[in-house]
Structures are given as C-alpha cells and as structure tokens.
Amino acid sequence: MNVAVVGTGYVGLVTGTCLAETGNSVVCVDNNPEKLAILLRGGIPIFEPGLDVLVKNNREAGRLSFTGDLSAAVRGAQFIFVAVGTPELPSGDVDLKYVNAVVDGICATLKDAPKSNPGGRVVVLKSTVPPGTNRAVTDRMAANGCAHIAVASNPEFLKEGAAIDDFMTPDRVVVGVRHEAVGEALRELYRPYCTDSRPLLVMAPESAEMTKYAANAMLATKISFINEMANLCDATGADVNAVRKGIGHDQRIGFQFLAPGPGYGGSCFPKDVKGLIAVAKKASVALRVCEAVDSANDAQKEVLFAKIAKHFDGHVAGKTFAIWGLAFKPKTDDIRESPSLALIDAFLAARAKVKVSDPEAMANVKALYGDRLHYATEPLDALDGADALVLVTEWPEFRTPGFEEVKRRLAAPVIFDGRNLYSNVEQELLALGFTYYGIGRGQR
C-alpha cells in the first residue's frame, strides 16, 4: 500500500518506518529543513533504540523515502497519516495549528483528485488531539473541497525507548471511523501487527480520541498515587518498596507504573492530563482526580530538592551536586518536562553548582543551559568534588557504578536516589559509609 506520513518526530518516524518494514511504500514528509537534511543523508534526528537500523534497511530496500514536498507525497497515497505536534497552550488546551495547516495542504492537492469510495483514500489523525477534532477536521476538509476523503482517528500508544516493539507488537490498535469501509481498509493495513490477542478495535472517532487521553491519564494517576504513598511512607517510617509489593501482587492493581520517583515527564503525560482537564472544562465537567494528579506531579518534582536542602540544613549555595540522568526516562534523549530540569532550576536558583551526565540527553540540556552547568561524558567524572550524587533517571548504565570509586570521588558520601535504583544494595552502601536517601524510604 502507498502511505504518506506527515511529521517525522517520534510518532511519525516510527510509524512510517514500521509500516515500511511490513512491505508498504512509505513517504515521510517534514517541513523542517534541518531535520529533513539529517534524514536525507541517512541519519535520524531522534534517539530511539533500533530505529536507525530499520530506517537504513527500508531506505536501501526502496520502501522508505523522505521529502519536504507535501503535495508530491500525498498525491499517490491511499493513507495519509498526520503525525505533527500538538503543543500545549497556556490554558492547557491543545494547539491544532499544525494539524490544520497539514489538512489545508492536503486539500490544496487533492480537492480535484478523482473521487473514490470510502477507504480508497484516508487521512489518518495520528497526532494526539482532543475529542471532537476528527469532526472538526472532516468539516474543514469538506469546506476545502475534500468531502470525498475520509478522516480516521488512530491514536498512538508508543513508549519512547520501546516504540518499535510497541508498534510491531501492540497491545491493541484503536481506530475511529464513520464508515465501515474505512475501518476495513485500516484493518488490512494493520493486519501484520494484529492478532486475536492484539486486536484492532474499531469505534467512533470521538471514542478513539478519548481513549488516548483516558489511557495516559490513568497511567499518570498510578504514578502520582504511588508517589504520594511514598511521601507518606517517608513521614511514617514505612518502606514504599514493601508497600509496593504488598499492593502490586493484587491482580486488580498490578506493578506497572507503580514505581515511585521524582514525578513523570515527557511529551505525553503532562500535556495530555492538562489537555483532558481543558476538554472537561469546556464541557462543564469536573475532573477532580485528573486535576489532583496534575497538581501532585508538580509537587513531586520538588521532593528531591527538599530532601537535599533538609540534609544540608538549607545551606545549598556554593555546594556542588552531581546529577545522573537528564532524559525524562531511560532509552531516550527527550528532556521535555523532565524532573531533572526542575531540579537543575532549583539548584541554580539556590546558587549551587551542578555537574550532569546522561548517555543521550546531554546535547539537549546544553542547548537550554549552556555553560551554567558542567557536562561530564563519563558519569564518574561528574562526581569529582561533588557534595552529593543525585540520581534522577534510572539508566542501566548507572545501576552498578562501583560504589567504592563513587565514594572516593565524592567530597562527601551522600546519595539521593530519585528512583530507588540502589535500594537493593542499601546495606552495601551503609557499610561503605554512605548516607542514602530514597523515595519513600526515609534516610538510611
């Protein structure tokens, strides 16, 4: 099948590449000259494990290409995926200007194209958009002379760092359509990825749009809940690790997204929770749980700094801190809404010195902070002379650093573990003379 994917961010590039991997002919479109230049010379503008190899293989096989020419890309495509950004407005609403610009460009090219049956040509909204967007885009296309082109909603459920596996072996694929023939066309496109246990779920567009928001809000709720339980454990002497096991073995609850930390970040959870709240306000519906989740997450990003300030009796100015982990999660270079940024800002505001290390996100952080931070390619080098180590992102590279060397390099043997990564070696740390703080585990 001939497919065009507009937008080459995480969602667009993974979508286009994985569709090409199963034999489709895919053209990916982007209007960013720098990003397009990287793609045309064989690179990729993001870090996603395994994606570079898939892009290379499918380009060489002639199934995947890149262009800045939207008109040329959509003219011969049966499926046109819209995977552009939907940034958050100050109000929490979603800004649809990029989606609308792409839709207008598609219509400018296809308004005079031969009419086809439903499913013969489909614009597929892959970007995360609020309920009602499919209807608005359908009306917009009709006003621009493209009433003959169907609009489907196909929200993404990709985890950064595992996006290829999520696309190739999804838990489910959700499509929102108004015509049965459009659903069947998408079922055929997704046939290589779906089985009885990994179903394609066909529903109304509004339900598909809501499913994306509801899923992310539910996961964000689990994270904020366990973070609040961890804070209460700190105050009462309970151990959140034990509590997590005690509730996670309940099959109604489970362990996924039930790990305490310094708050969630990334491009999805913060924006989607706020976006869902904004949708509810327009509908005069109170989302009290989601509002509490959003507020709790903002507060959680202050927990690490509060622990650090308390340990040093408020005297943080002039001290040096080593931060391990800058990306909002492992296996990505994405720093959007990362808890590390909130911590860095708090340190700088308190006139502390900051050394940082991360396997992939250093360049993105340097673009924000410049020479206000010290950047260490090797994690251990960030420790030299630091008054404490603060672990914020649980990269595998940080799991077994060699604690005797860590102690030798630090000015004082203090670890603030924002992910409880070292809780299983706590006794070893104490024996070496470390003061160890976890999340929900008190001071050890």
C-alpha positions, 0 to 999 in steps of 0.5 A: 500500500502507498502511505504518506506520513506527515511529521517525522518526530517520534510518532511519525518516524516510527510509524512510517518506518514500521509500516515500511518494514511490513512491505508498504511504500512509505513517504515521510514528509517534514517541513523542517529543513534541518531535520529533513537534511539529517534524514536525507543523508541517512541519519535520524534526528531522534534517539530511539533504540533500533530505529536507525537500523530499520530506517537504513534497511527500508531506505536501501530496500526502496520502501522508505523515502523522505521529502519536504514536498507535501503535495508530491507525497500525498498525491499517490497515497491511499493513507495519509497519516498526520503525525505533527505536534500538538503543543500545549497552550497556556490554558492547557488546551491543545494547539491544532495549528499544525494539524490544520495547516497539514489538512489545508495542504492536503486539500490544496492537492487533492480537492480535484483528485478523482473521487473514490469510495470510502477507504480508497483514500484516508487521512489518518489523525495520528497526532494526539488531539482532543475529542471532537477534532476528527469532526472538526477536521472532516468539516474543514476538509469538506469546506476545502473541497475534500468531502470525498476523503475520509478522516480516521482517528488512530491514536498512538500508544508508543513508549519512547525507548520501546516504540518499535516493539510497541508498534510491531507488537501492540497491545491493541490498535484503536481506530475511529471511523464513520464508515465501515469501509474505512475501518476495513481498509485500516484493518488490512493495513494493520493486519501484520501487527494484529492478532486475536490477542492484539486486536484492532478495535474499531469505534467512533472517532470521538471514542478513539480520541478519548481513549488516548487521553483516558489511557495516559491519564490513568497511567499518570494517576498510578504514578502520582498515587504511588508517589504520594504513598511514598511521601507518606511512607517517608513521614511514617517510617514505612518502606514504599518498596514493601508497600509496593509489593504488598499492593502490586501482587493484587491482580486488580492493581498490578506493578506497572507504573507503580514505581515511585520517583521524582514525578513523570515527564515527557511529551505525553503525560503532562500535556495530555492530563492538562489537555483532558482537564481543558476538554472537561472544562469546556464541557462543564465537567469536573475532573477532580482526580485528573486535576489532583494528579496534575497538581501532585506531579508538580509537587513531586518534582520538588521532593528531591530538592527538599530532601537535599536542602533538609540534609544540608540544613538549607545551606545549598549555595556554593555546594556542588551536586552531581546529577545522573540522568537528564532524559525524562526516562531511560532509552531516550534523549527527550528532556521535555518536562523532565524532573531533572530540569526542575531540579537543575532550576532549583539548584541554580536558583539556590546558587549551587553548582551542578555537574550532569551526565546522561548517555543521550540527553546531554546535547539537549540540556546544553542547548537550554543551559549552556555553560551554567552547568558542567557536562561530564561524558563519563558519569564518574567524572561528574562526581569529582568534588561533588557534595552529593550524587543525585540520581534522577533517571534510572539508566542501566548504565548507572545501576552498578557504578562501583560504589567504592570509586563513587565514594572516593570521588565524592567530597562527601558520601551522600546519595539521593536516589530519585528512583530507588535504583540502589535500594537493593544494595542499601546495606552495601552502601551503609557499610561503605559509609554512605548516607542514602536517601530514597523515595519513600524510604526515609534516610538510611 
